[in-house]
Amino acid sequence: MNVTLKQLRYFRALAEHRNFGRAAEACHISQPALSIQIKELEAHLNGPLVERHARDVVLTPFGRQALTYAERILDEIETLQRSARWRSGLAGKLALGVIPTIAPYLLPDALATLRARDISLDVQVMEGKTDRLINMLHAGTLDAAVMALPSGVDGLTELPLFQDRFLLAGTPERVQHLEKAVKTLEPLTLKTHQLMLLEDGHCLTDQALEVCGRGRGHSLINMGASSLPTLTRLVAAGFGFTLMPELAAKVELAATPGITLRRFHGEQPARQIGLVRRQGSDEDGWFTELADMLAKVGSDIVATAP
């Protein structure tokens, strides 16, 4: 009997979870079935792969070496399957990453458009911050990701989708007071006002700091919110101003009536939203097709921003 891909997948899951029960659950099989497959793999390789303890599993030295080969083989198989899947364009299974400041606002319409185009397309969405999505692209666990450009990382292919302009968000009282105090409403006029931003790790925070000419150590910067809905509610409670992406404006304004939005005068600050994939992955038209669809959906959303 030869080593099977199923056994290698089960072994990789066991190495990741370090517990037969959790590994079996992740593989959607029973614990005894997984245990049998691991024993058969050990018998074929003529050596123990793991040390079995009451609540833990530890790889043997031979097991660590075998895991390196197993991961390499599984990665190559997944690359082959992905390459074959895209031969007919956007079809089959799509692993798509999206950053948190885009996902809740773009995905509903984007997924509906994808389903209308091909109901058989299996879309798996991963929401995560930019660094995590980039790592997953390089690892081959994501086909593409939607994020702010430029990514600033080598080895990626990027296509711009649409411009997402920033709006000023605050309570009606704060906004009216600010408008009376300045001749023109510009991002730099916020320098002497409390600015509420997302926690570190969100690219939106970096962009807002750059637009407003602020540094992280500024006394009037608060970076405590973990999501745009939380940030919006803090602003509505009177804690300060924030920059609201057009993409999120309609949803957040409807969910939080206690805020008002204003456009900046002159050239309006914006972020460039784009679609990114790993260089070297087989494209064959699906990437451009997906980008065209996402660009239309995103452009329609920002066009209706209040």
Secondary structure, DSSP 8 states (H G I E B T S, - for coil): ----HHHHHHHHHHHHHSSHHHHHHHHTS-HHHHHHHHHHHHHHHTS--EEE-SS-EEE-HHHHHHHHHHHHHHHHHHHHHHHHHGGGSS-SEEEEEE-TTTHHHHHHHHHHHHHHH-TT-EEEEEE--HHHHHHHHHHTS-SEEEEEE----TTEEEEEEEEEEEEEEE-HHHHHHHHHH-SS--GGGGTTS-EEEE-TT-HHHHHHHHHHT--TT-TTEEEEESSHHHHHHHHHTTS-BEEEEHHHHHHHHHH-TT-EEE--SSS--EEEEEEEEETTS--TTHHHHHHHHHHHHHHHHHHT--
